[in-house]
Amino acid sequence: MKIKNTMLTLVFVAMSAVPALSAEIELRLAHVAAESEPLHAAAVFFADAVEKRSKGRISITVHPSGQLGSNAEVYEQVKVGAPIIQVSDPGYLSDYEPNFGVLNGPYLLEDPADFQKLLNSDLYAEMIAGVRKTGNFEVLSMNWLFGARHIISNRSVTNLDEAKGLKIRVPPNVMWIETMKAMGADGIQIAWAEVYTGLSSGVVAAAEAPLASIWGAKLYESAKEISMTGHFKAFVGLAMNSDLYASYPEDIQTILSEEAVAAGIMITNLVLRSEAEYRAKLEAEGVTFHTAVDVEAFQKATASVYEQFPKWSKGLYARVRKVLDN
């Protein structure tokens, strides 16, 4: 009996000394949002679901708050083959496939649910194929509702007169710049990681973002008025290097793509439920909300934005409207 116990002890010690099997595929997921935002919750949801469904064959670590760099920097890393999944925006993808930019146009959607019509269309399939060829990106999903974007400043921005000359932070993206110009404002390009400093130092007088991002970046510490312009109803998604994706077995590809879409459903529901909660949090911090916005005037003023992209394929916006309006 003594020998038996000793053997069992030795076996147990030997087994405990064996390191856990590492995943076959190790990926990082990068985004610039704060950990308090729905986007981060969806990223963690996706990573956990992929690891569970793959039975540990895929491991994904989530890096929030720009830990791996700015959006533009991470896109370039992904493009050259880094094992990174990027929270991806149609506006940034338009740098590689111009037609993608139309998906982020001003006042494109009345109901966010209509965006799925575009994702089901032949037009979107063409965009996916285009960015795979020209940018080396595999778009896993684009159904993550990021939220309606509104303007935060220290004064109201409810009409074209109030928007005139306003220095407002925008990402380094032509769609944002042209939209702000059409509204009469002056778009100043600043990376999201620097928007807090830009607003607090007076480099810009305003910023625009969904309420969750305004809360996550603590912009309410520098500006106390939010005008509910809703100029973009933004969707984002996940993308990775297309060659890297193609190198994986088919079952791994399926897991990544299907779980990316499932996480999109999750975040969309979360964003729709949480806007009232974020508004209450911001009001508790002394923020005043302006809801009497002349949306019709902003919509008419920004209609010309869709004519500012000569690299778009001919009749692109008309094709988008046909899909949405049917």
ZADO-1210 file (C-alpha; in nm, 4 decimals, padded with zeros to 6 digits):
<atoms>
<atom x="00.0000" y="00.0000" z="00.0000" code="MET" pos="1"/>
<atom x="00.2859" y="00.2348" z="00.0809" code="LYS" pos="2"/>
<atom x="00.4476" y="00.1748" z="-00.2579" code="ILE" pos="3"/>
<atom x="00.1143" y="00.2239" z="-00.4325" code="LYS" pos="4"/>
<atom x="00.0567" y="00.5603" z="-00.2651" code="ASN" pos="5"/>
<atom x="00.4073" y="00.6700" z="-00.3546" code="THR" pos="6"/>
<atom x="00.3525" y="00.5789" z="-00.7175" code="MET" pos="7"/>
<atom x="00.0244" y="00.7649" z="-00.7277" code="LEU" pos="8"/>
<atom x="00.1928" y="01.0698" z="-00.5783" code="THR" pos="9"/>
<atom x="00.4693" y="01.0560" z="-00.8364" code="LEU" pos="10"/>
<atom x="00.2181" y="01.0222" z="-01.1186" code="VAL" pos="11"/>
<atom x="00.0168" y="01.3174" z="-00.9868" code="PHE" pos="12"/>
<atom x="00.3279" y="01.5338" z="-00.9530" code="VAL" pos="13"/>
<atom x="00.4434" y="01.4376" z="-01.3016" code="ALA" pos="14"/>
<atom x="00.1034" y="01.5199" z="-01.4520" code="MET" pos="15"/>
<atom x="00.0836" y="01.8547" z="-01.2738" code="SER" pos="16"/>
<atom x="00.4284" y="01.9437" z="-01.4018" code="ALA" pos="17"/>
<atom x="00.3206" y="01.8985" z="-01.7658" code="VAL" pos="18"/>
<atom x="00.2322" y="02.2417" z="-01.9112" code="PRO" pos="19"/>
<atom x="-00.1192" y="02.2923" z="-02.0458" code="ALA" pos="20"/>
<atom x="-00.1490" y="02.2401" z="-02.4176" code="LEU" pos="21"/>
<atom x="-00.1211" y="02.5705" z="-02.6014" code="SER" pos="22"/>
<atom x="-00.3730" y="02.6756" z="-02.8603" code="ALA" pos="23"/>
<atom x="-00.3073" y="02.5916" z="-03.2243" code="GLU" pos="24"/>
<atom x="-00.3892" y="02.9489" z="-03.3224" code="ILE" pos="25"/>
<atom x="-00.3194" y="03.2551" z="-03.1091" code="GLU" pos="26"/>
<atom x="-00.4727" y="03.5857" z="-03.2145" code="LEU" pos="27"/>
<atom x="-00.5091" y="03.9328" z="-03.0699" code="ARG" pos="28"/>
<atom x="-00.8212" y="04.1440" z="-03.1073" code="LEU" pos="29"/>
<atom x="-00.7602" y="04.5191" z="-03.1176" code="ALA" pos="30"/>
<atom x="-00.9947" y="04.8129" z="-03.0661" code="HIS" pos="31"/>
<atom x="-00.9706" y="05.1711" z="-02.9400" code="VAL" pos="32"/>
<atom x="-01.2830" y="05.1783" z="-02.7204" code="ALA" pos="33"/>
<atom x="-01.2768" y="05.1791" z="-02.3412" code="ALA" pos="34"/>
<atom x="-01.3389" y="04.8624" z="-02.1436" code="GLU" pos="35"/>
<atom x="-01.6658" y="05.0098" z="-02.0158" code="SER" pos="36"/>
<atom x="-01.8185" y="05.0240" z="-02.3657" code="GLU" pos="37"/>
<atom x="-02.0466" y="04.7699" z="-02.5363" code="PRO" pos="38"/>
<atom x="-01.7814" y="04.7228" z="-02.8051" code="LEU" pos="39"/>
<atom x="-01.5395" y="04.5739" z="-02.5535" code="HIS" pos="40"/>
<atom x="-01.8095" y="04.3491" z="-02.4101" code="ALA" pos="41"/>
<atom x="-01.8783" y="04.2187" z="-02.7616" code="ALA" pos="42"/>
<atom x="-01.5081" y="04.1628" z="-02.8276" code="ALA" pos="43"/>
<atom x="-01.4764" y="03.9549" z="-02.5095" code="VAL" pos="44"/>
<atom x="-01.7988" y="03.7711" z="-02.5973" code="PHE" pos="45"/>
<atom x="-01.6523" y="03.6847" z="-02.9385" code="PHE" pos="46"/>
<atom x="-01.3155" y="03.5711" z="-02.7982" code="ALA" pos="47"/>
<atom x="-01.4797" y="03.3486" z="-02.5360" code="ASP" pos="48"/>
<atom x="-01.7237" y="03.1974" z="-02.7866" code="ALA" pos="49"/>
<atom x="-01.4461" y="03.1162" z="-03.0352" code="VAL" pos="50"/>
<atom x="-01.2272" y="02.9544" z="-02.7713" code="GLU" pos="51"/>
<atom x="-01.5167" y="02.7476" z="-02.6384" code="LYS" pos="52"/>
<atom x="-01.6469" y="02.6386" z="-02.9797" code="ARG" pos="53"/>
<atom x="-01.2972" y="02.5490" z="-03.1017" code="SER" pos="54"/>
<atom x="-01.2313" y="02.3523" z="-02.7821" code="LYS" pos="55"/>
<atom x="-00.9278" y="02.5638" z="-02.7110" code="GLY" pos="56"/>
<atom x="-00.7725" y="02.5388" z="-03.0554" code="ARG" pos="57"/>
<atom x="-00.8075" y="02.9160" z="-03.0964" code="ILE" pos="58"/>
<atom x="-00.7018" y="03.1622" z="-02.8282" code="SER" pos="59"/>
<atom x="-00.7878" y="03.5324" z="-02.8649" code="ILE" pos="60"/>
<atom x="-00.6655" y="03.8034" z="-02.6287" code="THR" pos="61"/>
<atom x="-00.8561" y="04.1319" z="-02.6400" code="VAL" pos="62"/>
<atom x="-00.6603" y="04.4602" z="-02.6380" code="HIS" pos="63"/>
<atom x="-00.8860" y="04.7644" z="-02.5737" code="PRO" pos="64"/>
<atom x="-00.8140" y="05.1371" z="-02.5579" code="SER" pos="65"/>
<atom x="-00.5681" y="05.1459" z="-02.8471" code="GLY" pos="66"/>
<atom x="-00.3150" y="04.9208" z="-02.6731" code="GLN" pos="67"/>
<atom x="-00.1894" y="04.7935" z="-03.0098" code="LEU" pos="68"/>
<atom x="-00.1956" y="05.1361" z="-03.1741" code="GLY" pos="69"/>
<atom x="-00.4407" y="05.3681" z="-03.3448" code="SER" pos="70"/>
<atom x="-00.6965" y="05.2331" z="-03.5885" code="ASN" pos="71"/>
<atom x="-00.4827" y="05.3329" z="-03.8870" code="ALA" pos="72"/>
<atom x="-00.1727" y="05.1730" z="-03.7361" code="GLU" pos="73"/>
<atom x="-00.3469" y="04.8447" z="-03.6641" code="VAL" pos="74"/>
<atom x="-00.4948" y="04.8288" z="-04.0147" code="TYR" pos="75"/>
<atom x="-00.1425" y="04.8433" z="-04.1549" code="GLU" pos="76"/>
<atom x="-00.0293" y="04.5677" z="-03.9185" code="GLN" pos="77"/>
<atom x="-00.3187" y="04.3475" z="-04.0281" code="VAL" pos="78"/>
<atom x="-00.2572" y="04.4248" z="-04.3945" code="LYS" pos="79"/>
<atom x="00.0986" y="04.2898" z="-04.3797" code="VAL" pos="80"/>
<atom x="-00.0029" y="03.9715" z="-04.2007" code="GLY" pos="81"/>
<atom x="00.0014" y="04.0329" z="-03.8241" code="ALA" pos="82"/>
<atom x="-00.2121" y="03.7785" z="-03.6324" code="PRO" pos="83"/>
<atom x="-00.4567" y="04.0479" z="-03.5268" code="ILE" pos="84"/>
<atom x="-00.8333" y="04.0761" z="-03.5629" code="ILE" pos="85"/>
<atom x="-00.9237" y="04.4421" z="-03.6054" code="GLN" pos="86"/>
<atom x="-01.2518" y="04.6026" z="-03.5051" code="VAL" pos="87"/>
<atom x="-01.3170" y="04.7391" z="-03.8493" code="SER" pos="88"/>
<atom x="-01.5075" y="05.0398" z="-03.9768" code="ASP" pos="89"/>
<atom x="-01.6398" y="05.0893" z="-04.3320" code="PRO" pos="90"/>
<atom x="-01.4806" y="05.4330" z="-04.3395" code="GLY" pos="91"/>
<atom x="-01.1329" y="05.2980" z="-04.2747" code="TYR" pos="92"/>
<atom x="-01.1857" y="05.0074" z="-04.5147" code="LEU" pos="93"/>
<atom x="-01.2657" y="05.2639" z="-04.7829" code="SER" pos="94"/>
<atom x="-00.8954" y="05.3509" z="-04.7860" code="ASP" pos="95"/>
<atom x="-00.8454" y="05.0094" z="-04.9470" code="TYR" pos="96"/>
<atom x="-01.1807" y="04.9599" z="-05.1240" code="GLU" pos="97"/>
<atom x="-01.3445" y="05.3014" z="-05.1853" code="PRO" pos="98"/>
<atom x="-01.7014" y="05.1709" z="-05.2200" code="ASN" pos="99"/>
<atom x="-01.7009" y="05.0645" z="-04.8542" code="PHE" pos="100"/>
<atom x="-01.7230" y="05.4307" z="-04.7542" code="GLY" pos="101"/>
<atom x="-02.0860" y="05.4625" z="-04.8610" code="VAL" pos="102"/>
<atom x="-02.1899" y="05.2370" z="-04.5715" code="LEU" pos="103"/>
<atom x="-02.0880" y="05.5140" z="-04.3302" code="ASN" pos="104"/>
<atom x="-02.2664" y="05.7964" z="-04.5077" code="GLY" pos="105"/>
<atom x="-02.4618" y="06.0648" z="-04.3175" code="PRO" pos="106"/>
<atom x="-02.8263" y="05.9936" z="-04.2448" code="TYR" pos="107"/>
<atom x="-02.8063" y="05.6754" z="-04.4508" code="LEU" pos="108"/>
<atom x="-03.0361" y="05.4783" z="-04.2215" code="LEU" pos="109"/>
<atom x="-03.3646" y="05.5638" z="-04.0591" code="GLU" pos="110"/>
<atom x="-03.3868" y="05.2284" z="-03.8838" code="ASP" pos="111"/>
<atom x="-03.0591" y="05.0514" z="-03.7946" code="PRO" pos="112"/>
<atom x="-03.2292" y="04.7189" z="-03.8692" code="ALA" pos="113"/>
<atom x="-03.2297" y="04.8158" z="-04.2380" code="ASP" pos="114"/>
<atom x="-02.8515" y="04.7797" z="-04.2483" code="PHE" pos="115"/>
<atom x="-02.8941" y="04.4039" z="-04.2726" code="GLN" pos="116"/>
<atom x="-03.0497" y="04.4567" z="-04.6166" code="LYS" pos="117"/>
<atom x="-02.7155" y="04.5912" z="-04.7327" code="LEU" pos="118"/>
<atom x="-02.5218" y="04.3065" z="-04.5725" code="LEU" pos="119"/>
<atom x="-02.7417" y="04.0567" z="-04.7590" code="ASN" pos="120"/>
<atom x="-02.6939" y="04.2309" z="-05.0942" code="SER" pos="121"/>
<atom x="-02.4788" y="04.1535" z="-05.3970" code="ASP" pos="122"/>
<atom x="-02.3356" y="04.5028" z="-05.3559" code="LEU" pos="123"/>
<atom x="-02.1888" y="04.4148" z="-05.0170" code="TYR" pos="124"/>
<atom x="-02.0504" y="04.0878" z="-05.1551" code="ALA" pos="125"/>
<atom x="-01.8680" y="04.2944" z="-05.4185" code="GLU" pos="126"/>
<atom x="-01.7222" y="04.5181" z="-05.1477" code="MET" pos="127"/>
<atom x="-01.6007" y="04.2156" z="-04.9516" code="ILE" pos="128"/>
<atom x="-01.4326" y="04.0704" z="-05.2585" code="ALA" pos="129"/>
<atom x="-01.2791" y="04.4076" z="-05.3433" code="GLY" pos="130"/>
<atom x="-01.1208" y="04.4718" z="-05.0034" code="VAL" pos="131"/>
<atom x="-00.9924" y="04.1144" z="-04.9956" code="ARG" pos="132"/>
<atom x="-00.8120" y="04.1769" z="-05.3234" code="LYS" pos="133"/>
<atom x="-00.6863" y="04.5319" z="-05.2749" code="THR" pos="134"/>
<atom x="-00.6315" y="04.5449" z="-04.9000" code="GLY" pos="135"/>
<atom x="-00.5724" y="04.1810" z="-04.8095" code="ASN" pos="136"/>
<atom x="-00.8518" y="04.1985" z="-04.5520" code="PHE" pos="137"/>
<atom x="-01.0995" y="03.9230" z="-04.4713" code="GLU" pos="138"/>
<atom x="-01.4111" y="04.0870" z="-04.3313" code="VAL" pos="139"/>
<atom x="-01.5597" y="03.8446" z="-04.0802" code="LEU" pos="140"/>
<atom x="-01.8616" y="04.0592" z="-03.9947" code="SER" pos="141"/>
<atom x="-01.9994" y="04.4100" z="-04.0312" code="MET" pos="142"/>
<atom x="-02.3179" y="04.3840" z="-03.8247" code="ASN" pos="143"/>
<atom x="-02.1922" y="04.5325" z="-03.4970" code="TRP" pos="144"/>
<atom x="-02.4072" y="04.8374" z="-03.4209" code="LEU" pos="145"/>
<atom x="-02.1705" y="05.0946" z="-03.2721" code="PHE" pos="146"/>
<atom x="-02.4516" y="05.3421" z="-03.2151" code="GLY" pos="147"/>
<atom x="-02.5922" y="05.6715" z="-03.3369" code="ALA" pos="148"/>
<atom x="-02.3295" y="05.9457" z="-03.3236" code="ARG" pos="149"/>
<atom x="-02.4062" y="06.2792" z="-03.1584" code="HIS" pos="150"/>
<atom x="-02.2145" y="06.6034" z="-03.0946" code="ILE" pos="151"/>
<atom x="-02.0737" y="06.6966" z="-02.7536" code="ILE" pos="152"/>
<atom x="-01.9585" y="07.0529" z="-02.6944" code="SER" pos="153"/>
<atom x="-02.0048" y="07.3355" z="-02.4472" code="ASN" pos="154"/>
<atom x="-02.2914" y="07.4802" z="-02.6497" code="ARG" pos="155"/>
<atom x="-02.5841" y="07.3441" z="-02.8400" code="SER" pos="156"/>
<atom x="-02.5447" y="07.2333" z="-03.2031" code="VAL" pos="157"/>
<atom x="-02.9057" y="07.1905" z="-03.3061" code="THR" pos="158"/>
<atom x="-02.9111" y="07.3627" z="-03.6456" code="ASN" pos="159"/>
<atom x="-02.6864" y="07.4703" z="-03.9319" code="LEU" pos="160"/>
<atom x="-02.6274" y="07.8160" z="-03.7853" code="ASP" pos="161"/>
<atom x="-02.4992" y="07.6695" z="-03.4586" code="GLU" pos="162"/>
<atom x="-02.2785" y="07.4207" z="-03.6454" code="ALA" pos="163"/>
<atom x="-02.1145" y="07.6910" z="-03.8589" code="LYS" pos="164"/>
<atom x="-01.7415" y="07.7194" z="-03.7910" code="GLY" pos="165"/>
<atom x="-01.7455" y="07.4663" z="-03.5070" code="LEU" pos="166"/>
<atom x="-01.4062" y="07.2972" z="-03.4656" code="LYS" pos="167"/>
<atom x="-01.5022" y="06.9359" z="-03.4141" code="ILE" pos="168"/>
<atom x="-01.2818" y="06.6317" z="-03.3747" code="ARG" pos="169"/>
<atom x="-01.3121" y="06.3723" z="-03.6495" code="VAL" pos="170"/>
<atom x="-01.1122" y="06.0577" z="-03.7246" code="PRO" pos="171"/>
<atom x="-00.8703" y="06.0626" z="-04.0204" code="PRO" pos="172"/>
<atom x="-01.1497" y="05.9664" z="-04.2546" code="ASN" pos="173"/>
<atom x="-01.2797" y="06.1513" z="-04.5604" code="VAL" pos="174"/>
<atom x="-01.6459" y="06.0681" z="-04.4927" code="MET" pos="175"/>
<atom x="-01.6347" y="06.2416" z="-04.1538" code="TRP" pos="176"/>
<atom x="-01.4465" y="06.5420" z="-04.2902" code="ILE" pos="177"/>
<atom x="-01.6900" y="06.5931" z="-04.5781" code="GLU" pos="178"/>
<atom x="-01.9924" y="06.5440" z="-04.3537" code="THR" pos="179"/>
<atom x="-01.8782" y="06.8038" z="-04.1028" code="MET" pos="180"/>
<atom x="-01.7946" y="07.0436" z="-04.3863" code="LYS" pos="181"/>
<atom x="-02.1451" y="07.0013" z="-04.5301" code="ALA" pos="182"/>
<atom x="-02.2909" y="07.0776" z="-04.1863" code="MET" pos="183"/>
<atom x="-02.0830" y="07.3959" z="-04.1771" code="GLY" pos="184"/>
<atom x="-01.8361" y="07.2717" z="-03.9172" code="ALA" pos="185"/>
<atom x="-01.4587" y="07.2373" z="-03.9394" code="ASP" pos="186"/>
<atom x="-01.3451" y="06.8760" z="-03.8945" code="GLY" pos="187"/>
<atom x="-01.0102" y="06.8468" z="-03.7131" code="ILE" pos="188"/>
<atom x="-00.8415" y="06.5067" z="-03.7481" code="GLN" pos="189"/>
<atom x="-00.7379" y="06.3632" z="-03.4122" code="ILE" pos="190"/>
<atom x="-00.6883" y="05.9985" z="-03.3148" code="ALA" pos="191"/>
<atom x="-00.9503" y="05.8733" z="-03.0691" code="TRP" pos="192"/>
<atom x="-00.6864" y="05.8127" z="-02.8005" code="ALA" pos="193"/>
<atom x="-00.6129" y="06.1872" z="-02.8071" code="GLU" pos="194"/>
<atom x="-00.9685" y="06.3197" z="-02.8235" code="VAL" pos="195"/>
<atom x="-00.9943" y="06.3792" z="-02.4474" code="TYR" pos="196"/>
<atom x="-00.6826" y="06.5960" z="-02.4507" code="THR" pos="197"/>
<atom x="-00.7908" y="06.7735" z="-02.7673" code="GLY" pos="198"/>
<atom x="-01.1261" y="06.8671" z="-02.6176" code="LEU" pos="199"/>
<atom x="-00.9952" y="06.9624" z="-02.2738" code="SER" pos="200"/>
<atom x="-00.7112" y="07.1732" z="-02.4150" code="SER" pos="201"/>
<atom x="-00.9319" y="07.3598" z="-02.6619" code="GLY" pos="202"/>
<atom x="-00.7672" y="07.2224" z="-02.9760" code="VAL" pos="203"/>
<atom x="-01.1240" y="07.1326" z="-03.0706" code="VAL" pos="204"/>
<atom x="-01.4496" y="07.2718" z="-02.9327" code="ALA" pos="205"/>
<atom x="-01.6520" y="06.9567" z="-02.9951" code="ALA" pos="206"/>
<atom x="-01.6416" y="06.5857" z="-03.0671" code="ALA" pos="207"/>
<atom x="-01.8924" y="06.3389" z="-03.2054" code="GLU" pos="208"/>
<atom x="-01.9492" y="05.9807" z="-03.0986" code="ALA" pos="209"/>
<atom x="-02.2122" y="05.7420" z="-02.9630" code="PRO" pos="210"/>
<atom x="-02.3151" y="05.8045" z="-02.6030" code="LEU" pos="211"/>
<atom x="-02.1300" y="05.4930" z="-02.4852" code="ALA" pos="212"/>
<atom x="-01.8036" y="05.6229" z="-02.6305" code="SER" pos="213"/>
<atom x="-01.8605" y="05.9720" z="-02.4908" code="ILE" pos="214"/>
<atom x="-01.9044" y="05.8103" z="-02.1515" code="TRP" pos="215"/>
<atom x="-01.6120" y="05.5684" z="-02.1911" code="GLY" pos="216"/>
<atom x="-01.3699" y="05.8455" z="-02.2929" code="ALA" pos="217"/>
<atom x="-01.4985" y="06.0733" z="-02.0134" code="LYS" pos="218"/>
<atom x="-01.5566" y="06.3585" z="-02.2566" code="LEU" pos="219"/>
<atom x="-01.8252" y="06.4899" z="-02.0225" code="TYR" pos="220"/>
<atom x="-01.5442" y="06.6163" z="-01.7986" code="GLU" pos="221"/>
<atom x="-01.4594" y="06.8795" z="-02.0619" code="SER" pos="222"/>
<atom x="-01.7940" y="06.9450" z="-02.2338" code="ALA" pos="223"/>
<atom x="-02.1413" y="06.9525" z="-02.0887" code="LYS" pos="224"/>
<atom x="-02.3870" y="06.9700" z="-02.3795" code="GLU" pos="225"/>
<atom x="-02.4860" y="06.6915" z="-02.6181" code="ILE" pos="226"/>
<atom x="-02.6908" y="06.7635" z="-02.9292" code="SER" pos="227"/>
<atom x="-02.8709" y="06.4533" z="-03.0547" code="MET" pos="228"/>
<atom x="-02.7858" y="06.4983" z="-03.4213" code="THR" pos="229"/>
<atom x="-02.7649" y="06.1250" z="-03.5000" code="GLY" pos="230"/>
<atom x="-02.5723" y="06.2135" z="-03.8163" code="HIS" pos="231"/>
<atom x="-02.4263" y="05.8620" z="-03.8446" code="PHE" pos="232"/>
<atom x="-02.5852" y="05.5354" z="-03.7357" code="LYS" pos="233"/>
<atom x="-02.2617" y="05.3469" z="-03.7379" code="ALA" pos="234"/>
<atom x="-02.1953" y="04.9785" z="-03.7839" code="PHE" pos="235"/>
<atom x="-01.8557" y="04.8185" z="-03.7422" code="VAL" pos="236"/>
<atom x="-01.7322" y="04.4597" z="-03.7484" code="GLY" pos="237"/>
<atom x="-01.4264" y="04.2376" z="-03.7454" code="LEU" pos="238"/>
<atom x="-01.1570" y="04.1905" z="-04.0074" code="ALA" pos="239"/>
<atom x="-00.8247" y="04.0103" z="-04.0288" code="MET" pos="240"/>
<atom x="-00.5540" y="03.9369" z="-04.2832" code="ASN" pos="241"/>
<atom x="-00.7097" y="03.7399" z="-04.5707" code="SER" pos="242"/>
<atom x="-00.4017" y="03.5253" z="-04.6396" code="ASP" pos="243"/>
<atom x="-00.3811" y="03.4295" z="-04.2731" code="LEU" pos="244"/>
<atom x="-00.7507" y="03.3460" z="-04.2694" code="TYR" pos="245"/>
<atom x="-00.7177" y="03.1361" z="-04.5852" code="ALA" pos="246"/>
<atom x="-00.4341" y="02.9378" z="-04.4254" code="SER" pos="247"/>
<atom x="-00.6657" y="02.8030" z="-04.1551" code="TYR" pos="248"/>
<atom x="-00.8671" y="02.4800" z="-04.1867" code="PRO" pos="249"/>
<atom x="-01.2220" y="02.5300" z="-04.3106" code="GLU" pos="250"/>
<atom x="-01.3754" y="02.4553" z="-03.9699" code="ASP" pos="251"/>
<atom x="-01.1626" y="02.7265" z="-03.8087" code="ILE" pos="252"/>
<atom x="-01.2665" y="02.9763" z="-04.0748" code="GLN" pos="253"/>
<atom x="-01.6307" y="02.8892" z="-04.0112" code="THR" pos="254"/>
<atom x="-01.5957" y="02.9363" z="-03.6361" code="ILE" pos="255"/>
<atom x="-01.4331" y="03.2786" z="-03.6726" code="LEU" pos="256"/>
<atom x="-01.6861" y="03.4043" z="-03.9267" code="SER" pos="257"/>
<atom x="-01.9999" y="03.2693" z="-03.7597" code="GLU" pos="258"/>
<atom x="-01.9021" y="03.3821" z="-03.4110" code="GLU" pos="259"/>
<atom x="-01.8132" y="03.7275" z="-03.5415" code="ALA" pos="260"/>
<atom x="-02.1690" y="03.7597" z="-03.6744" code="VAL" pos="261"/>
<atom x="-02.3137" y="03.6195" z="-03.3502" code="ALA" pos="262"/>
<atom x="-02.1210" y="03.8822" z="-03.1530" code="ALA" pos="263"/>
<atom x="-02.2690" y="04.1442" z="-03.3855" code="GLY" pos="264"/>
<atom x="-02.6196" y="04.0387" z="-03.2869" code="ILE" pos="265"/>
<atom x="-02.5159" y="04.0549" z="-02.9231" code="MET" pos="266"/>
<atom x="-02.3713" y="04.4076" z="-02.9379" code="ILE" pos="267"/>
<atom x="-02.6581" y="04.5412" z="-03.1494" code="THR" pos="268"/>
<atom x="-02.9090" y="04.4325" z="-02.8873" code="ASN" pos="269"/>
<atom x="-02.6862" y="04.5693" z="-02.6107" code="LEU" pos="270"/>
<atom x="-02.6427" y="04.9100" z="-02.7766" code="VAL" pos="271"/>
<atom x="-03.0140" y="04.9483" z="-02.8435" code="LEU" pos="272"/>
<atom x="-03.0931" y="04.8655" z="-02.4807" code="ARG" pos="273"/>
<atom x="-02.8208" y="05.0756" z="-02.3223" code="SER" pos="274"/>
<atom x="-02.8594" y="05.4226" z="-02.4805" code="GLU" pos="275"/>
<atom x="-03.1069" y="05.5341" z="-02.2147" code="ALA" pos="276"/>
<atom x="-02.8713" y="05.4052" z="-01.9457" code="GLU" pos="277"/>
<atom x="-02.5767" y="05.6045" z="-02.0841" code="TYR" pos="278"/>
<atom x="-02.7915" y="05.9131" z="-02.1147" code="ARG" pos="279"/>
<atom x="-02.8869" y="05.8834" z="-01.7478" code="ALA" pos="280"/>
<atom x="-02.5210" y="05.8423" z="-01.6492" code="LYS" pos="281"/>
<atom x="-02.4206" y="06.1495" z="-01.8478" code="LEU" pos="282"/>
<atom x="-02.7060" y="06.3570" z="-01.7054" code="GLU" pos="283"/>
<atom x="-02.5889" y="06.2570" z="-01.3584" code="ALA" pos="284"/>
<atom x="-02.2530" y="06.4133" z="-01.4485" code="GLU" pos="285"/>
<atom x="-02.4226" y="06.7421" z="-01.5342" code="GLY" pos="286"/>
<atom x="-02.4608" y="06.6960" z="-01.9096" code="VAL" pos="287"/>
<atom x="-02.7529" y="06.8712" z="-02.0807" code="THR" pos="288"/>
<atom x="-02.9148" y="06.6978" z="-02.3782" code="PHE" pos="289"/>
<atom x="-03.0588" y="06.8892" z="-02.6740" code="HIS" pos="290"/>
<atom x="-03.3195" y="06.6846" z="-02.8586" code="THR" pos="291"/>
<atom x="-03.4857" y="06.9610" z="-03.0629" code="ALA" pos="292"/>
<atom x="-03.2398" y="06.9175" z="-03.3483" code="VAL" pos="293"/>
<atom x="-03.3240" y="07.0282" z="-03.7036" code="ASP" pos="294"/>
<atom x="-03.2402" y="06.6850" z="-03.8447" code="VAL" pos="295"/>
<atom x="-03.4162" y="06.7614" z="-04.1737" code="GLU" pos="296"/>
<atom x="-03.1875" y="07.0598" z="-04.2377" code="ALA" pos="297"/>
<atom x="-02.8774" y="06.8579" z="-04.1524" code="PHE" pos="298"/>
<atom x="-02.9966" y="06.5763" z="-04.3749" code="GLN" pos="299"/>
<atom x="-03.0532" y="06.8088" z="-04.6702" code="LYS" pos="300"/>
<atom x="-02.7182" y="06.9804" z="-04.6176" code="ALA" pos="301"/>
<atom x="-02.5263" y="06.6532" z="-04.6069" code="THR" pos="302"/>
<atom x="-02.6945" y="06.4966" z="-04.9111" code="ALA" pos="303"/>
<atom x="-02.4175" y="06.6482" z="-05.1227" code="SER" pos="304"/>
<atom x="-02.1581" y="06.4401" z="-04.9374" code="VAL" pos="305"/>
<atom x="-02.2496" y="06.1406" z="-05.1524" code="TYR" pos="306"/>
<atom x="-02.1224" y="06.3334" z="-05.4544" code="GLU" pos="307"/>
<atom x="-01.7733" y="06.3915" z="-05.3126" code="GLN" pos="308"/>
<atom x="-01.6182" y="06.0518" z="-05.3827" code="PHE" pos="309"/>
<atom x="-01.4972" y="06.0182" z="-05.7430" code="PRO" pos="310"/>
<atom x="-01.3391" y="05.6807" z="-05.6675" code="LYS" pos="311"/>
<atom x="-01.6775" y="05.5224" z="-05.5942" code="TRP" pos="312"/>
<atom x="-01.8171" y="05.3062" z="-05.8699" code="SER" pos="313"/>
<atom x="-02.0718" y="05.4759" z="-06.0934" code="LYS" pos="314"/>
<atom x="-02.4215" y="05.4886" z="-05.9457" code="GLY" pos="315"/>
<atom x="-02.3091" y="05.3458" z="-05.6110" code="LEU" pos="316"/>
<atom x="-02.5338" y="05.5569" z="-05.3899" code="TYR" pos="317"/>
<atom x="-02.8331" y="05.4873" z="-05.6158" code="ALA" pos="318"/>
<atom x="-02.7670" y="05.1140" z="-05.5752" code="ARG" pos="319"/>
<atom x="-02.7525" y="05.1538" z="-05.1972" code="VAL" pos="320"/>
<atom x="-03.0803" y="05.3449" z="-05.1892" code="ARG" pos="321"/>
<atom x="-03.2454" y="05.0809" z="-05.4057" code="LYS" pos="322"/>
<atom x="-03.1439" y="04.8102" z="-05.1595" code="VAL" pos="323"/>
<atom x="-03.2542" y="05.0098" z="-04.8553" code="LEU" pos="324"/>
<atom x="-03.5812" y="05.1390" z="-04.9974" code="ASP" pos="325"/>
<atom x="-03.7121" y="04.8039" z="-05.1236" code="ASN" pos="326"/>
</atoms>
